[in-house]
Amino acid sequence: MEINADFSKPVVVHSDRLEWQPSPMKGVERRMLDRIGDEVARATTIVRYAPGSHFSAHTHTGGEEFIVLDGVFQDEHGDFPAGSYVRNPPTTSHIPGSETGCTIFVKLWQFDLADRTQFSKNMEAGLGAPVDGVATAKLHEDNREIVTYSQLDAGATLTSEAPGGIELLVVEGSATRDGEVLARHDWLRLPEGHRLSVTAGDDGAKIWMKTGHLRFAGAPRV
């Protein structure tokens, strides 16, 4: 399966226009944003857990990172409420689920296979002082990528000319790019050489962003 698999082209996905698709586990549905592969895949996905649903135990051979968009995600490592950012590197395993239900934005098979850095953090906890209406927290940085979380006041503009490509998810609020409105849970991917400029709407915006990583994009090495 291939969905938005040409990393040389800009992509915008308005996620609320996508149908929820069933996963192999009852009560767990997904909206696929990009994907190369079938059930083992390099994938970027919004996943929804119904209350009481869970996946069976599994190992993330290619790594997993996610942010909790609503509800509480749970596994044997703890409870992760909305606003959590979690990195589970290659070789880690867990039994994910949610007693109350939750929605997450998750990326699979996009780690350096030698990475062993595992952590979770509250995205808002690291926010710095606003500059021109934009407060930013650096969530993660290595030699492949930089991951940030920003809160924009109404009318504030977030820009980036980072090498290696840019990807963002609107966590809350809305932002406009080149006249196109990106609403809650909309997703944007820009290849290397493209400049990002998004301006927050009347209610401001909360934006998760990753840069640099598209240089390493491709099918998972199983």
Disulfide bonds with the S-S distance in Angstrom:
none
